[in-house]
Amino acid sequence: MKTISVFWGSFNMKVSLSWLKEYVCVELEPSLISEKLTMAGLEVDSVEDRYEYLDHIVVAKVNEVEKHPNAEKLSVCQVDAGGDELIQVVCGAPNVREGMFVPCALPGAVLPGDLKIKKGKLRGEVSQGMLCSAAELRLNSDTSGIMDLEGEFFAGTPLEEALKLSDTVFEIDLTPNRPDCLGVIGVAREVGAFVEPRQKVMLPDYTLPADRVINESIHDYAKVRIIDSDLCPRYSAGLLFDVKIAPSPFWLQERLESIGLEPINNVVDITNFVMMETGQPLHAFDFDEVSKGEIIVRRAGDDTDFVTLDSKSHKLEPDMLMICDGQRPVALAGVMGGENSEISDSTTRVLVESAYFNPVSIRKTAKKTGIATDASHRFERGIDPEGTVNALNRAVSLMAKICDAKIAKDIIDEYPQNFVPLEIDLNTNALNIRLGTDLNAGAIGEILESVGFDIEKIGDARLKVGVPSFRVDVTRPEDLSEEVARLWGYNNIETRFPLVPAKGKLLDPKVILREKIRQIIVGFSFFEAINYNFINENFCDKLNLPEGDRRRQVETILNPISDQMSVLRSSMIPGLFETMKKNISQQTVTLKIFEIGKVFYATQKGLLPEEQEMIAGLITGNRTDQTWHSKKSEVDFFDLKGVVEGFLDALMIKDRVFEKLEDNTCPYYKKGYAAFVKSGDSIIGTLGKIDEKVLKNYGLKQDAFVFDFNLSTIQDLLPEAVIAKPLPRFPSLSRDITIIVGRDVTVGEILEQIEFIAEKQSLIEKVFLFDIFEGKPLSEGKKSLSFRVVYRSSSKTLKEKNIKKLHTDISKTLLDRFDADLPD
């Protein structure tokens, strides 16, 4: 039988109100308790009625009982469940009788164990519900028959109301700095601080029962040796004999189930109960499996493998802290015990461990092994180093009573690095200034004392505050200020405005640029994507980047949250591909997205990576939404080029050039379908069609077009000032030029030539390409380009004779310069 002494799942702390009341007297409504806990910094995520499962279960009166005609051990009962008519229920309980009041689960009820009650037939007889035992309702462990409700009741009364069953479970989302509240006692201490009058926690009895302690000492049987005391400053242990392994009593099972833990057996349940009560994780070893009766706490060293309680084998690293016996490791310290020393049905001698481990060590071990347990969660946040013996005694006492065991005299308490209590000199005037309050030293002292701090008054405005060992998060006066603020009530602190008027600070130019870029690109119907800076380390291979490419200088994450996020990105394109893939999987095949973010290039080891801010975008799918009056038309390179041109126009970046990308700078683009974007000597970035092989590497099957620009270069190219021009007073005159050139001649070259002429001729206002054609009747390797030249004068209305010679000269220049022909 496997007995894992930890609970896997959510680490939100669950606390039942009835359990809380064992340590502090509180009569507040659950909703008010929830509000006050949240305001004290212990955010309550949910409040649940523990007996909610008793819905559709009512008190019923058995009016008639007859033997089942087809089953000797069944009875057919006519039951009054509060309705207009009696209902028939088939029951197998031997104690059913006429006139008794019993719990009746009506159709629709769901009993513990996910048992759904429905109307049906049993051996041919209709049954319209179920008469329940106390065990079936988890109200006690009696399974001998249905629950006999003694006294007089009204039939149909909800069972929860009739038995006055009431308990509330709070689920508290604790911040990492509050490990003291990872036990019910810690939460009770917080509750005691805000009830009126304030109360101190009523701690359980930590003394061992004298009638269970034998004369034989634990030192005669066991010994503990701490080799690596830097990772284990304290190790306490107790020993029990004649232990009887059995199911736990009902009250213990009920306590564990109330907070979501599954009972296993009495020994394991007690270790879990004490952990949830005190916050101190414990572990129980089958002492007969502990070689030589020796516990050695050391680093793993040369040990390489270890099989934990869940039967999984884990690779050990030399610095992992292990609990070993005289021959072998028996537990991953603070994380999980070993399969080789677990509690079994045949266990009779139990060694109970209660220790304090270095939080950083436990965190590393849990992360590297991939094991997350209740114990590791507590150890890695820091437990009370002075609480090990109390928790040990509590567990040993319960085991002696519940397991009918005997206790070896004495305990082992190896404590090579004693805890040194911390004292903080608190200036109450400084605290009031910090919080904006006006509390005197006495009031501040009372607030801190309510949660366990020791207070010594020194003068009118100074306190010497002794920090309790369980508050590992409090180390300085500022922490005490936070304690006072949350316990006194944040909502009690008066809102005050600063005496000095706030002056606005000009935004960083890059912040303004980012916002402007967002507005521009959103205007082109793009959506902004936000991807992680962390990506899979194989992205360089997926992009076909050559060896020596700068983008292969990736910074590796030392402690990645997953293997898919192991390096800092040096390109934003993989993130856009992943976003495209997720959208296509949701049948969104047409997509326009962009992202503004940073890429990172690794430098020397130990130094921060070089950061570069980029803007990248992607389009894929159809050019327009498909409707009855439009044909399906897929986007292409020129759609993206048009967006880029419009984007740069909006930023007023002039003199830009699209230059064909011929080299292997960006191998993820399809050859012949990519270009640099330049302005003067500055390269703004690239754009192009993604190569089919790269798309396949990312599981994509449709074409994608991407641009990737350097934000710093764009910022450097922005005009320092915008010069306004008056609107033209005279109309323009447009004339077209169509020429036939070789396919290798670029449009940019021709436009550059026309613009060169335009610089000398003030009449030319604008030139643009409006048509391109390839195919028959043109010869192979030829293409037809049509340009429109817009002429305008600032002093008169132009006529044909004013531009005829200039237009003819432009045409002739193009024909000569590019060996072009005119169309027939």
Phi, psi and omega in degrees: 000126178280134180228090181271121188270032179221161178248127179266137177142206183298141179261009170298136184281124176257134181223128175270145183296322180296325177290319178302321185291350174288341185243343180209140181273112181225128181244012181288156175293145180306322180297323180287321176300316179300316180296316183289323176297317180297317180292338178272005176099000177253085189294124179270115181282322182207154176233120186239144172279117186295333182258027180297333181292350179277003173302142182070014174244121186235165172282128181232152178251129179277113182270320181221146177226123177230153177294142177290130183295338186243006181210123185294325186265005180251154177235149175253118187246139170261119193238135173266107181253019176096357180274185180289333182231159175290150175247154180259130180229130175272128187228141178252006182286137181286342186261009180291139181207162179291140176091352182276149174264132185220159171286134180234121177271117181274160177308133184106342178288149176236112182275161176309141186091010178061036176274113183264129183269126179227158173287133181197197179236140174239114181053040175090353181252136180294136175232122186253026179167200181211129174274127196252147170273166179294325180293321179295334178264004181057038178259335166196188187261011183285118179246010186287339180180185179291156184286121181268109181275103183286141181109187181252134180224163172269123179301137181096352178293131176306136185299321181300321180286318183295320182266003181054046178276124182208124173201144182238139177248123177263132173254114188253126178269098185275139172284155185300341183274006181238058178293341179295342180261014174274020173221152183299324180298321178297318178292321179299324178298321178292319179297318179299337182282339182247358174281160180246124352285163180301145183232150172266152183293136174271101185285150177291167181284118180263003181277148180279142178293118186301326183288351180256352183272127179263172185282342182285132185270148176300331182292341177282345185243326187226154173215152182236134178230121179260111180275316182253080184289344176292335178260345178219086182289341181208138178218117179245148182211147174230158185230137178234146178244163176053041180285135178251110180282127183199171174297149180289155174298161186302317184299324181287316177300318181297320178298314182293317180295332181296337180245015172093009178266144180263124178298144181240294171205172189300319182292309181295320180297323179293319178297321178291320180299313182293323177298315181288335179282311188258341186087000181263112177293144178232162174217139180249126177255144167287106189297335178291342178264001179269107186299130176064011180062026187244135173247123179240125180256113185207169173289158184297324178060241184275352178294137187247328184228151178209135180258119183272178184303333181274013177068021177258141179267137182234139175283129181264149172249151188305329185272357179291135180277131182238150168261120184240156170259202183290350184231331193204165172291142178237354178196146167279108189308126175074000184242298180199145177285173182262155178294336186280356181220024184286160177286131179232176181297337182267001181295134176235338179238130185235129172258123182258126180259134173221109191225167172241124181242155178297122185301319182296319179299315181294320179300315181296316181296314181298320182291316184289327179273346182074023181255123177239112182234167176301321181294310181298323180301321180282315182298320185285347175263343177105115178257180180282111181294340179267002185260001186295317184289319178300314179295321178298312181297321179298314182293316181297319179299315180295321179294323178298320182281312187281324183262007180052045186255165175253148185252129174291140181297145178073168172229162172265130178220086177278122189220067185292334181237089184297143177289132178255114181301142181262134174240137182239130176275112186253121174271109185291332176295316179296323178297316180296322178295318182296320184267341186076035181244178180221054182266140177277169185299324180297316180294319179296318179299318180297319179299314182290324178296331183294340178244023168101002178281144174269132186240131171232122183279132179233097182077187185281337188229022179224143176229140169262116187251119175271120183277124179295152186296336181279352179259073183289350183271351184256117184225353188207167181302326180297325177294322178293325176299319178296321178299314180296317183298313185286326181281325177287328177117113178302325182288349176273348181282123184291138177283125179230144178264148181297145180292327180271125181298138181288138178249134180290145179249136179297138179292149175300136181306326181291326177295317179297318180297317180303313182295322179295318179298317179302314182297319182294310186288325175298329177294341175267017178072026176271152172250141180278132175255147175233109182250161177295149172285345182263134178220176180289141184293345182273008184295330179297318178291322179296328179273001181061032180290135182286160175299139181091349176297137184301329182290352173276356177275073185267148178267121182276137177279128182291326185227068187292148179284342174197165180289347176275357181225054189264346180224158172282139184291142171247005174210145180268352185295317179303323178297322178294323177298317180296320177296319177298316182297317180295321180292319179295324178296338176260018176067024171260092188269342176257125190213136171228111183226155174216162178214139173249123182189186184253148168244160189227137177238127181295143177246223178286151179300132180094348179255155179293148179291158174283134182251143178219128182271134185230163168230128181228151180216162182215138171233147179201159176097217187265153181289321178223163175296138183280120179228180183293336183253012178226147179268154178292128182217119184277149178293156177222188184302323186285336172297315179293319180299321177296320177297315181298317179297316178297322178298313181289327175298316181296330177274357179062036174268111185262179175055034179272153183225137173260112185248128183304133182271108186259331187273191183261029182297319182232079186291355179279350175273150175288135184298130181088359181234036182213157183209150166280150170246120185234154170223109187066232179266001184266130176267114181285321181165202183227161171210153180173179178270134183284137180296144183299325181293322178293317177300320179297323179299332180258011178071029182250143185241350180249155185299146177223144181235133191228144165239150186215105188242151177272120185292324180295321178296317178300317181296321180293334184269354180295140179294142180291329180214154179253124182260124181274145176239146178292152178295144181301139179268339186240150183290160179266168179225127185246140176223147183255151174231125176240126180227156178248121184231171175292152184297334182280352178282128182269152178297324181300321179297317182293315178299321180298321180292318179295319180293330176297319177292321183298330180297333182265347182240112185289348182282338182278117182265319185203148176225136177207154177278132178237354178202147176218140183217139174225152179113181182296142012272009179290152177292157178295136181089005180245159175213153180254129180239133180242125181244149175245127179252125181257122181252145176201143177249146179272358186235347182200171175274124183285148173238169185303319183294337181287335186242354187300310182296318181297317181294320178296319180296320178298314181299316182295319179300317181293320179298317180287316187292324186245016179050048187262166177235156173271150178293152180292000000 
